[in-house]
């Protein structure tokens, strides 16, 4: 789904879209019949807080429902106009957002404000606030970047992989396999075990943990799809791209 840049860059239109999106997400949240797996996942998350919650980019719409609602959590949102609508929608619910963009290409993170966002995420974690962010970055879908591993290494806080999957939703074949969840849908919230990154992790260890996070997110997301009765919908392999490219 693409929204016209002129519409997104219009302050009035952007605010209107943000309010509509916030109301829609609230409607989905209120009408969803959610199963949490494992049953104590939210209690574990609370005990681990502040933590770095992460999921695949395509499942971002209901991401705040995948984490404990009573925890102070700051989502990381891209700097582009479309993501700004999501950030403003979160703002209408009293949720602050970190505005930052990432890329698999060397040097691009700094240009897009990734360094500033990374530093703010460190400050939020140090202040006791959890961070919610996607593991994959445009346009390399369902491949974890290294930034989240480095964030865990420097902050000393665990990474908790999560997934929110609705049985009924609109699913698109774009780079991140975006999902628009529909109201009145059974849904599964799936958590993986906390992943800890040693403070002295070298490049080899960081790369191993990046690969492990990719595999773990695949595993829990596939499980959430299966539990939601739509196992054939999540097929990560064909949509992956080489992290060295930005196709």
Backbone as numpy.savetxt, mean C-alpha at the origin, in Angstrom:
# Nx Ny Nz CAx CAy CAz Cx Cy Cz
-7.73 3.14 -15.33 -8.58 4.31 -15.33 -7.69 5.54 -15.33
-7.94 6.44 -16.25 -7.15 7.66 -16.32 -8.08 8.85 -16.22
-7.72 9.81 -15.38 -8.47 11.03 -15.24 -7.72 12.14 -15.95
-8.47 13.01 -16.64 -7.87 14.10 -17.39 -7.03 14.97 -16.47
-5.79 15.29 -16.90 -4.89 16.08 -16.07 -5.47 17.45 -15.74
-6.20 18.06 -16.68 -6.76 19.38 -16.42 -7.79 19.31 -15.29
-8.57 18.22 -15.26 -9.55 18.05 -14.19 -8.84 17.87 -12.86
-7.81 17.00 -12.87 -7.10 16.72 -11.63 -6.38 17.94 -11.10
-5.90 18.79 -12.01 -5.16 19.97 -11.59 -6.06 21.14 -11.22
-7.37 20.96 -11.42 -8.32 21.97 -11.00 -8.61 21.78 -9.51
-8.38 22.82 -8.72 -8.56 22.70 -7.27 -9.99 22.32 -6.92
-10.97 22.96 -7.59 -12.38 22.70 -7.29 -12.73 21.26 -7.65
-12.33 20.83 -8.85 -12.64 19.47 -9.29 -11.94 18.44 -8.42
-10.70 18.72 -8.05 -9.95 17.80 -7.22 -10.61 17.62 -5.86
-11.06 18.72 -5.26 -11.74 18.63 -3.97 -13.03 17.83 -4.09
-13.77 18.07 -5.18 -15.03 17.36 -5.38 -14.78 15.86 -5.53
-13.78 15.50 -6.32 -13.45 14.09 -6.50 -13.00 13.46 -5.18
-12.23 14.22 -4.40 -11.75 13.70 -3.11 -12.91 13.39 -2.18
-13.89 14.30 -2.12 -15.04 14.07 -1.25 -15.86 12.88 -1.74
-16.03 12.77 -3.05 -16.78 11.63 -3.60 -16.07 10.32 -3.28
-14.74 10.32 -3.46 -13.97 9.10 -3.19 -14.05 8.73 -1.71
-13.94 9.73 -0.84 -14.02 9.46 0.60 -15.36 8.86 0.97
-16.44 9.40 0.40 -17.77 8.87 0.68 -17.92 7.45 0.15
-17.35 7.21 -1.03 -17.45 5.87 -1.62 -16.69 4.84 -0.78
-15.46 5.17 -0.39 -14.67 4.26 0.43 -15.38 3.98 1.75
-15.98 5.02 2.33 -16.72 4.83 3.58 -17.90 3.90 3.37
-18.58 4.03 2.23 -19.72 3.14 1.93 -19.26 1.70 1.77
-18.13 1.50 1.10 -17.58 0.14 0.95 -17.21 -0.42 2.31
-16.56 0.39 3.13 -16.13 -0.06 4.46 -17.32 -0.48 5.32
-18.39 0.34 5.29 -19.54 0.09 6.15 -20.36 -1.12 5.71
-20.33 -1.43 4.44 -21.17 -2.52 3.94 -20.41 -3.83 3.71
-19.09 -3.80 3.83 -18.29 -5.01 3.60 -18.48 -6.01 4.74
-18.44 -7.28 4.39 -18.47 -8.36 5.39 -17.06 -8.95 5.42
-16.29 -8.50 6.41 -14.85 -8.75 6.41 -14.48 -9.94 7.30
-13.63 -10.80 6.76 -13.02 -11.88 7.52 -11.54 -11.57 7.69
-11.03 -11.63 8.92 -9.64 -11.31 9.20 -8.84 -12.59 9.38
-7.73 -12.71 8.65 -6.89 -13.91 8.68 -5.43 -13.49 8.91
-4.78 -14.12 9.92 -5.35 -14.96 10.98 -6.23 -14.13 11.90
-7.07 -14.79 12.71 -8.05 -14.06 13.53 -7.43 -13.03 14.48
-6.20 -13.27 14.93 -5.55 -12.34 15.86 -4.63 -11.35 15.15
-4.76 -11.22 13.83 -3.84 -10.38 13.05 -3.80 -8.94 13.55
-4.95 -8.36 13.83 -4.98 -6.96 14.27 -4.37 -6.80 15.65
-4.56 -7.79 16.52 -3.94 -7.73 17.84 -2.42 -7.81 17.73
-1.93 -8.67 16.85 -0.48 -8.77 16.61 0.05 -7.44 16.08
-0.69 -6.84 15.15 -0.26 -5.57 14.57 -0.18 -4.48 15.64
-1.15 -4.45 16.53 -1.13 -3.45 17.61 0.09 -3.65 18.51
0.39 -4.92 18.79 1.53 -5.22 19.66 2.86 -4.83 19.02
2.92 -4.87 17.68 4.15 -4.56 16.95 4.30 -3.07 16.66
3.25 -2.32 16.83 3.27 -0.89 16.46 4.28 -0.10 17.29
4.88 0.95 16.67 4.65 1.38 15.30 5.31 0.45 14.29
4.60 0.20 13.21 5.08 -0.75 12.19 4.95 -0.13 10.81
5.53 -0.82 9.85 5.44 -0.41 8.45 4.51 -1.40 7.76
3.28 -0.99 7.53 2.31 -1.84 6.85 2.47 -1.66 5.34
2.45 -2.78 4.62 2.67 -2.67 3.18 1.81 -3.64 2.42
1.48 -3.26 1.17 0.64 -4.08 0.30 0.96 -3.74 -1.14
0.37 -4.50 -2.07 0.57 -4.20 -3.48 -0.25 -2.97 -3.88
0.30 -2.20 -4.78 -0.26 -0.91 -5.21 -1.69 -1.04 -5.71
-2.00 -2.10 -6.41 -3.33 -2.26 -6.99 -4.43 -2.43 -5.97
-4.08 -2.75 -4.72 -5.07 -2.96 -3.66 -5.15 -1.77 -2.72
-4.73 -0.60 -3.18 -4.58 0.55 -2.30 -5.90 1.13 -1.83
-6.98 0.93 -2.60 -8.22 1.64 -2.32 -8.73 1.42 -0.90
-8.74 0.19 -0.44 -9.26 -0.13 0.89 -8.14 -0.45 1.87
-6.97 0.08 1.62 -5.80 -0.28 2.43 -5.95 0.11 3.90
-6.63 1.24 4.18 -6.77 1.64 5.57 -7.67 0.69 6.36
-8.46 -0.11 5.65 -9.31 -1.11 6.34 -8.52 -2.37 6.66
-7.33 -2.50 6.09 -6.51 -3.69 6.31 -5.64 -3.58 7.55
-5.69 -2.43 8.22 -4.85 -2.20 9.41 -5.76 -1.79 10.57
-5.28 -1.90 11.81 -6.12 -1.51 12.96 -6.53 -0.05 12.88
-7.82 0.20 12.95 -8.33 1.56 12.81 -7.99 2.45 14.00
-7.64 1.82 15.13 -7.36 2.61 16.33 -5.89 2.98 16.47
-5.06 2.58 15.52 -3.65 2.95 15.56 -3.41 4.26 14.82
-2.49 5.10 15.29 -2.11 6.28 14.51 -1.27 5.83 13.31
-1.82 5.99 12.12 -1.16 5.51 10.90 -1.11 6.62 9.87
0.04 6.79 9.26 0.24 7.81 8.23 0.52 7.11 6.90
-0.39 7.22 5.92 -0.13 6.59 4.62 0.85 7.41 3.79
1.64 6.72 2.98 2.54 7.37 2.03 1.86 7.36 0.66
1.69 8.54 0.08 0.95 8.71 -1.17 1.83 9.42 -2.18
1.73 9.02 -3.44 2.55 9.61 -4.49 2.25 11.10 -4.66
3.15 11.80 -5.35 3.01 13.24 -5.53 2.20 13.61 -6.77
1.84 12.65 -7.61 1.12 13.01 -8.84 -0.31 13.45 -8.53
-0.97 14.05 -9.55 -2.29 14.64 -9.34 -3.33 13.61 -8.96
-3.31 12.45 -9.60 -4.29 11.41 -9.29 -4.16 10.95 -7.85
-2.92 10.74 -7.41 -2.69 10.32 -6.02 -3.10 11.42 -5.06
-3.01 12.67 -5.51 -3.43 13.77 -4.67 -4.89 13.69 -4.29
-5.71 13.16 -5.21 -7.13 12.96 -4.91 -7.28 11.99 -3.74
-6.49 10.91 -3.76 -6.54 9.94 -2.68 -6.06 10.56 -1.36
-5.00 11.36 -1.43 -4.48 12.00 -0.23 -5.52 12.95 0.36
-6.18 13.71 -0.49 -7.20 14.64 -0.02 -8.41 13.89 0.53
-8.73 12.75 -0.09 -9.84 11.94 0.42 -9.52 11.44 1.82
-8.28 11.02 2.02 -7.87 10.60 3.37 -7.94 11.77 4.33
-7.58 12.96 3.84 -7.62 14.14 4.68 -9.01 14.46 5.18
-10.03 14.18 4.37 -11.40 14.43 4.81 -11.78 13.52 5.97
-11.05 12.42 6.14 -11.28 11.51 7.26 -10.32 11.77 8.42
-9.58 12.88 8.34 -8.66 13.23 9.41 -7.35 12.47 9.36
-7.02 11.90 8.19 -5.79 11.11 8.06 -4.73 11.95 7.34
-3.60 12.19 8.00 -2.48 12.87 7.35 -1.78 11.91 6.40
-1.17 12.45 5.37 -0.46 11.61 4.41 0.95 12.14 4.18
1.87 11.23 3.91 3.22 11.58 3.46 3.17 11.60 1.94
3.55 12.71 1.33 3.54 12.81 -0.13 4.95 12.51 -0.64
5.10 11.41 -1.33 6.41 11.01 -1.85 6.20 10.05 -2.99
7.14 9.99 -3.90 7.10 9.05 -5.01 8.37 8.24 -5.04
8.24 7.02 -5.48 9.41 6.16 -5.63 9.52 5.64 -7.05
10.67 5.08 -7.34 10.92 4.49 -8.65 11.98 3.42 -8.50
11.94 2.44 -9.40 12.98 1.42 -9.41 14.25 1.94 -10.08
14.15 3.08 -10.77 15.32 3.62 -11.47 16.20 4.40 -10.51
17.50 4.21 -10.63 18.45 4.92 -9.77 18.34 6.42 -10.01
18.32 7.18 -8.91 18.29 8.63 -9.02 16.92 9.23 -9.12
15.94 8.46 -9.59 14.61 9.00 -9.78 13.93 9.32 -8.47
14.21 8.53 -7.43 13.56 8.73 -6.15 13.83 10.14 -5.63
15.08 10.60 -5.77 15.43 11.93 -5.28 14.66 13.01 -6.05
14.56 12.86 -7.37 13.88 13.86 -8.18 12.42 13.97 -7.81
11.79 12.89 -7.45 10.35 12.89 -7.18 10.02 13.14 -5.71
10.97 13.48 -4.94 10.69 13.77 -3.54 10.72 12.55 -2.66
11.27 11.45 -3.18 11.32 10.23 -2.39 12.16 10.37 -1.15
13.26 11.11 -1.24 14.15 11.26 -0.09 13.44 12.01 1.02
12.74 13.08 0.69 12.00 13.85 1.70 10.92 12.98 2.33
10.23 12.19 1.51 9.20 11.31 2.03 9.77 10.23 2.92
10.93 9.71 2.54 11.60 8.69 3.34 11.96 9.24 4.72
12.50 10.45 4.74 12.89 11.06 6.01 11.67 11.34 6.88
10.58 11.76 6.25 9.37 12.01 7.03 8.83 10.70 7.61
8.91 9.62 6.82 8.46 8.31 7.32 9.28 7.89 8.54
10.60 8.14 8.50 11.44 7.84 9.66 11.01 8.65 10.88
10.69 9.92 10.66 10.25 10.76 11.78 8.92 10.28 12.34
8.02 9.87 11.47 6.71 9.39 11.94 6.88 8.13 12.78
7.71 7.22 12.33 7.93 5.98 13.08 8.58 6.26 14.42
9.54 7.18 14.42 10.21 7.55 15.67 9.24 8.19 16.65
8.21 8.85 16.11 7.22 9.51 16.96 6.13 8.55 17.43
6.20 7.30 16.98 5.21 6.31 17.42 4.07 6.10 16.46
4.14 6.71 15.27 3.10 6.53 14.26 3.51 5.45 13.28
2.58 4.56 12.96 2.85 3.55 11.94 2.76 4.19 10.55
3.37 3.54 9.57 3.36 4.02 8.19 2.70 2.96 7.32
1.86 3.40 6.40 1.21 2.52 5.43 1.70 2.89 4.05
2.31 1.94 3.34 2.88 2.25 2.04 2.82 1.03 1.12
2.88 1.28 -0.18 2.93 0.18 -1.12 4.37 -0.30 -1.25
4.53 -1.58 -1.49 5.88 -2.14 -1.65 6.39 -1.95 -3.07
5.48 -1.99 -4.05 5.88 -1.80 -5.44 5.70 -0.34 -5.84
6.49 0.09 -6.81 6.45 1.48 -7.25 6.28 1.52 -8.77
5.70 2.62 -9.29 5.48 2.71 -10.74 6.78 2.56 -11.52
6.68 1.88 -12.61 5.59 1.03 -13.09 6.07 -0.40 -13.14
6.47 -0.88 -12.00 6.95 -2.25 -11.85 6.04 -2.94 -10.84
4.91 -3.42 -11.34 3.90 -3.96 -10.46 4.30 -5.27 -9.80
3.94 -5.37 -8.51 4.09 -6.60 -7.74 5.54 -7.08 -7.67
6.43 -6.12 -7.58 7.84 -6.37 -7.27 8.24 -5.36 -6.20
8.61 -5.84 -5.03 8.97 -4.91 -3.96 10.23 -4.13 -4.31
10.22 -2.85 -3.97 11.42 -2.05 -4.08 12.28 -2.20 -2.83
13.46 -1.61 -2.86 14.37 -1.70 -1.70 14.08 -0.64 -0.65
13.37 0.41 -1.04 13.15 1.52 -0.12 12.49 1.10 1.18
11.51 0.23 1.09 10.80 -0.20 2.29 11.71 -1.04 3.20
12.62 -1.80 2.60 13.57 -2.58 3.40 14.53 -1.63 4.13
14.99 -0.61 3.43 15.89 0.36 4.07 15.17 1.15 5.16
13.88 1.43 4.96 13.11 2.13 5.97 13.04 1.29 7.26
12.80 -0.01 7.09 12.76 -0.90 8.26 14.12 -1.01 8.92
15.19 -1.03 8.11 16.55 -1.15 8.66 16.90 0.06 9.50
16.62 1.25 8.99 17.02 2.48 9.68 16.10 2.81 10.86
14.84 2.42 10.76 13.89 2.75 11.83 13.87 1.70 12.94
14.28 0.48 12.60 14.21 -0.61 13.57 12.80 -1.15 13.76
11.87 -0.74 12.91 10.49 -1.17 13.04 10.17 -2.30 12.04
9.27 -3.21 12.40 8.98 -4.35 11.53 8.09 -3.98 10.34
8.21 -4.76 9.28 7.33 -4.65 8.12 6.22 -5.69 8.30
4.96 -5.28 8.13 3.84 -6.21 8.19 3.14 -6.22 6.84
3.27 -7.32 6.07 2.57 -7.41 4.78 1.07 -7.60 5.00
0.26 -6.88 4.22 -1.19 -6.98 4.35 -1.85 -7.04 2.97
-3.09 -7.49 2.95 -3.88 -7.50 1.72 -5.35 -7.36 2.09
-6.08 -6.58 1.32 -7.54 -6.48 1.44 -8.11 -6.86 0.08
-8.88 -7.94 0.04 -9.43 -8.43 -1.23 -10.94 -8.59 -1.11
-11.68 -7.89 -1.97 -13.13 -8.02 -2.05 -13.50 -9.09 -3.07
-14.55 -9.81 -2.77 -15.04 -10.77 -3.76 -15.56 -10.06 -5.00
-16.22 -8.92 -4.79 -16.78 -8.16 -5.91 -16.00 -6.87 -6.09
-15.45 -6.69 -7.26 -14.69 -5.50 -7.55 -14.40 -5.37 -9.03
-14.05 -4.18 -9.45 -13.64 -3.94 -10.83 -12.13 -4.08 -10.89
-11.64 -4.97 -11.75 -10.21 -5.26 -11.81 -9.69 -4.90 -13.20
-8.58 -4.17 -13.21 -8.05 -3.63 -14.45 -6.69 -4.26 -14.77
-6.39 -4.32 -16.06 -5.13 -4.92 -16.51 -4.07 -3.85 -16.76
-3.98 -2.88 -15.86 -2.91 -1.90 -15.97 -1.69 -2.38 -15.20
-0.68 -1.52 -15.05 0.61 -1.98 -14.50 0.49 -2.55 -13.09
-0.45 -2.01 -12.28 -0.54 -2.47 -10.89 -1.75 -3.37 -10.63
-2.52 -3.69 -11.73 -3.73 -4.50 -11.59 -4.68 -3.86 -10.58
-4.99 -2.60 -10.83 -5.81 -1.81 -9.92 -7.18 -2.45 -9.68
-7.64 -2.38 -8.44 -8.95 -2.91 -8.06 -9.79 -1.79 -7.46
-11.02 -1.67 -7.95 -12.01 -0.79 -7.34 -13.01 -1.70 -6.62
-12.94 -1.73 -5.29 -13.80 -2.60 -4.50 -15.23 -2.09 -4.53
-16.19 -3.02 -4.53 -17.60 -2.67 -4.60 -18.27 -2.85 -3.24
-19.31 -2.05 -2.97 -20.02 -2.18 -1.70 -20.72 -3.54 -1.57
-21.10 -3.87 -0.35 -21.86 -5.08 -0.03 -21.13 -6.35 -0.47
-19.83 -6.32 -0.35 -19.03 -7.46 -0.79 -18.37 -8.16 0.38
-18.37 -9.50 0.37 -17.50 -10.20 1.32 -16.05 -9.84 1.02
-15.25 -9.71 2.04 -13.85 -9.33 1.83 -12.97 -10.05 2.84
-11.71 -10.24 2.45 -10.72 -10.87 3.32 -9.60 -9.89 3.61
-9.31 -9.69 4.88 -8.11 -8.96 5.30 -7.09 -10.00 5.72
-5.96 -10.01 5.03 -4.94 -11.03 5.28 -3.64 -10.37 5.71
-3.08 -10.83 6.82 -1.78 -10.32 7.30 -0.74 -11.42 7.23
0.49 -11.04 6.93 1.62 -11.94 7.04 2.35 -11.69 8.34
3.31 -12.55 8.65 4.09 -12.38 9.87 5.01 -11.16 9.73
5.29 -10.47 10.84 6.20 -9.32 10.80 7.57 -9.72 10.26
8.14 -8.85 9.44 9.47 -9.05 8.87 10.42 -8.02 9.48
11.51 -8.50 10.06 12.45 -7.60 10.71 13.75 -7.51 9.90
14.27 -6.31 9.81 15.50 -6.06 9.05 16.59 -5.65 10.02
17.69 -6.39 10.10 18.78 -6.02 11.02 19.35 -4.64 10.69
19.72 -3.92 11.71 20.27 -2.58 11.49 21.59 -2.61 10.73
22.29 -3.75 10.80 23.57 -3.87 10.10 23.46 -4.65 8.80
22.24 -4.75 8.26 22.03 -5.51 7.02 22.87 -4.91 5.88
23.63 -5.77 5.20 24.40 -5.31 4.05 23.55 -5.39 2.79
24.14 -5.02 1.64 23.39 -4.98 0.40 22.81 -6.35 0.04
23.58 -7.41 0.29 23.10 -8.76 -0.03 21.89 -9.13 0.83
21.95 -8.79 2.10 20.83 -9.08 3.00 19.60 -8.27 2.62
19.80 -7.01 2.28 18.69 -6.16 1.84 18.02 -6.74 0.61
18.82 -7.21 -0.34 18.26 -7.79 -1.56 17.50 -9.08 -1.26
18.02 -9.90 -0.37 17.33 -11.14 0.00 15.98 -10.83 0.66
15.97 -9.84 1.53 14.73 -9.48 2.20 13.74 -8.83 1.24
14.25 -8.08 0.27 13.37 -7.52 -0.77 12.66 -8.64 -1.53
13.41 -9.65 -1.91 12.83 -10.79 -2.63 11.85 -11.55 -1.73
12.21 -11.68 -0.46 11.33 -12.38 0.47 10.02 -11.63 0.65
10.09 -10.29 0.75 8.87 -9.50 0.89 7.99 -9.65 -0.34
8.59 -9.67 -1.53 7.82 -9.89 -2.75 7.09 -11.22 -2.68
7.80 -12.26 -2.29 7.20 -13.60 -2.20 6.10 -13.65 -1.14
6.34 -12.99 -0.01 5.36 -13.02 1.08 4.09 -12.26 0.70
4.23 -11.13 0.04 3.06 -10.39 -0.42 2.28 -11.19 -1.45
3.01 -11.86 -2.34 2.33 -12.76 -3.30 1.54 -13.82 -2.56
2.16 -14.41 -1.56 1.55 -15.53 -0.85 0.27 -15.11 -0.13
0.33 -14.03 0.63 -0.85 -13.64 1.39 -1.94 -13.07 0.48
-1.54 -12.40 -0.60 -2.53 -11.86 -1.53 -3.24 -12.99 -2.27
-2.47 -13.98 -2.71 -3.07 -15.14 -3.36 -4.02 -15.85 -2.41
-3.62 -15.98 -1.15 -4.47 -16.63 -0.16 -5.75 -15.83 0.06
-5.64 -14.51 0.10 -6.83 -13.67 0.27 -7.78 -13.82 -0.91
-7.23 -13.90 -2.11 -8.06 -14.12 -3.29 -8.76 -15.47 -3.22
-8.05 -16.48 -2.84 -8.64 -17.81 -2.73 -9.75 -17.83 -1.69
-9.50 -17.24 -0.55 -10.52 -17.20 0.51 -11.73 -16.39 0.09
-11.53 -15.44 -0.82 -12.64 -14.63 -1.31 -13.37 -15.29 -2.48
-12.88 -16.46 -2.90 -13.55 -17.20 -3.97 -13.21 -16.74 -5.37
-12.09 -16.04 -5.52 -11.71 -15.54 -6.85 -10.24 -15.83 -7.11
-9.85 -17.08 -6.91 -8.43 -17.46 -7.00 -7.83 -17.18 -8.37
-8.61 -17.24 -9.42 -8.06 -17.06 -10.76 -7.77 -15.61 -11.11
-8.17 -14.69 -10.26 -7.99 -13.27 -10.58 -6.59 -12.76 -10.31
-5.89 -13.39 -9.38 -4.57 -12.88 -9.02 -3.49 -13.76 -9.64
-2.87 -13.24 -10.69 -1.81 -13.96 -11.39 -0.65 -13.00 -11.57
0.24 -12.90 -10.59 1.26 -11.85 -10.60 2.29 -11.95 -11.71
2.66 -13.18 -12.07 3.78 -13.37 -12.98 3.74 -12.56 -14.27
2.69 -12.67 -15.09 2.67 -12.00 -16.39 2.70 -10.48 -16.30
2.38 -9.91 -15.15 2.31 -8.47 -15.04 3.59 -7.88 -14.48
4.55 -8.73 -14.16 5.81 -8.24 -13.62 6.70 -7.72 -14.73
7.54 -6.78 -14.34 8.55 -6.26 -15.24 9.89 -6.29 -14.54
10.94 -6.28 -15.32 12.29 -6.26 -14.75 12.48 -4.98 -13.96
12.89 -5.05 -12.66 13.09 -3.83 -11.88 14.07 -2.86 -12.51
14.89 -3.30 -13.43 15.84 -2.39 -14.09 15.17 -1.54 -15.14
13.90 -1.86 -15.48 13.18 -1.10 -16.49 12.09 -0.28 -15.83
11.53 0.62 -16.59 10.44 1.43 -16.07 9.31 1.41 -17.09
9.12 0.19 -17.70 8.18 0.05 -18.80 6.84 0.56 -18.49
